[in-house]
Amino acid sequence: MRQIVRRSLRASGRPRFRVVVGRLEIDFKQQVFHPGHATAGARLLEVHERKCVIGHGLFDGESNCTAVLKAVMVSLNEETRRSVPFDPVVRAALEKFAASQDGLPT
Amino acid sequence: MTDKLIPEGFRTLNVTDDFVGLIGPLWFKAEGERLRVGLPLEPRHGNPMGWAHGGLLVTVADMVMGAGSAHVTGIRWPHPTISLSTEFVRGAKLGQWLEGTARIARRTINFCFCSCDLVCGGEIVLVASGVFKVPDVGKIPEAMRSKVMGKWE
């Protein structure tokens, strides 16, 4: 998710931004066994002044949902190590992601 | 160097978990109903910013509460995680001792409701809560059953 947003911002010459994980909430639906493979999907759910919420789903090889996760990502000033509001341009881009149906840039 | 970080009285926590082997070993010290679990933070545990990786902290919190549940139930067999919530309070510096102790709010026949704080360098770096499934003793392989019953000493 971070890479998708960063790539989108870089392509249009927008400022870089740094986010760190502030909170994780994980619900495990069922066990995944090996050998096998797992696929993870993520999308932006909410955008706020200093944080955004990303939803994740983890699926097994038969597309059964095995876990869901909500991650609160906090916008960080790398020098002060404190939270900082998103740059307005970044926030507008993030809101576009959050509002899109598939969570991808249009 | 990391051996010097391990407080006195801690012993290796033997768990049959290959994933934990990648970050560990973890260390434990039983104090009555409490089970202290920790590990020395090494360069291999770091993120690109030079702090302990968030995934490591979550893994340790999960193990602190999972092993803490096993200590309370007296069944030293995996207690699968049903849900897990974590708050990243501050960064944990590498080269320090990281430790947590599970608090069991309630234990039912099937579940343990837990929380824990991870402390590093005298400060809380992560707070966590979770629900853990109490294993069915009848489903533990018979050869193992007698070996895994009882608390850690």
Contacts between the chains, C-beta under 8 A, distances in Angstrom:
chain1	res1	chain2	res2	distance
A	20	B	54	7.8
A	20	B	88	7.2
A	21	B	54	5.0
A	21	B	88	5.7
A	22	B	87	7.0
A	22	B	88	5.6
A	23	B	85	7.3
A	23	B	86	6.8
A	23	B	87	5.1
A	23	B	88	7.0
A	24	B	54	8.0
A	24	B	58	6.4
A	24	B	84	7.4
A	24	B	85	6.9
A	24	B	86	4.8
A	25	B	83	7.7
A	25	B	84	7.7
A	25	B	85	4.8
A	26	B	81	7.8
A	26	B	83	6.5
A	26	B	84	4.6
A	26	B	85	7.4
A	27	B	82	7.6
A	27	B	83	4.9
A	28	B	80	7.4
A	28	B	81	5.7
A	28	B	82	5.9
A	28	B	83	6.7
A	28	B	84	7.7
A	31	B	80	7.0
A	81	B	91	7.7
